[in-house]
Amino acid sequence: MFRKTLLSLLGRVTTGLGSIALLVTLIDILYGVVTRYVVGQAPIWSDELARYCLIASALLIAGNVWVRGEHMRVALLERKLEGAARQVLLVYQWLLTLGLCLAMTWWSWHYALSVSYFTSQGLGISRTIPMLAMPIGFGLLALQVLLYGPQLLPQPGIDDADTAKEGAS
């Protein structure tokens, strides 16, 4: 119960933050287009800010997308196998996903800190600031994978159709 509540809360928070980053991207791109074609000169920082916000948005919502099973994947084996074979496959997939997320969190944390001496060309800020979206995003993804555990991920569309068939019977 606590785990599902925490996953739901994390999903709402990360989706909200990702949506804000996406909204900033949209406003920034519109501002860049207007200044380019109305004023005649777009700010140099506009494209860079949009790029960083878009990356942050994708990384922030990755965990919620994974938990809800809305990422692109092929789930043929996990749906066809039964019993112990299915459980072994689910544990393997979960450990592999968790390991990759933790490795990317560690690597991207060190990378973000290693570029602290450099400034971004357009925004003029330390490159560490936008690069921190990577370890934060991968860390949140790892946390959500850990909390979800080695169980079957939902398949939107397919599971919804199965539920609708059961309800109609």
C-alpha angles and dihedrals in degrees: 000000000000090000093053091047091050092047090050092048093047089048093052094045095047093044089050092050091045090050091052090051089049091049090051088051092052094047091046093051092047090049090050093050093047094048092045096051103027103034094027098232128071120209114259093230097055099086092043093052091048091051094050093045093048092052091047091050094053094046095046095054096040094094095051091046090051094048091050092048092238097130121101111269143134110242098178099122097042090052096046100043120081138198120352095357091057092047092050090051092048092050090048092050092046094049092046092049093045092047093050092047093049092046091050091047091053095043095045091047090056091044093050091051093045093061095052092110092059126078126212114255099231105028096036093220130127110280088229091074098063092033091060087076087077101058091037092051095044091044091053090047090051091049092051092046090050092049094046093054131196100319137120113286117227119253110215111221095019097054089040090055091049091051091049091051091050091049092050093052 
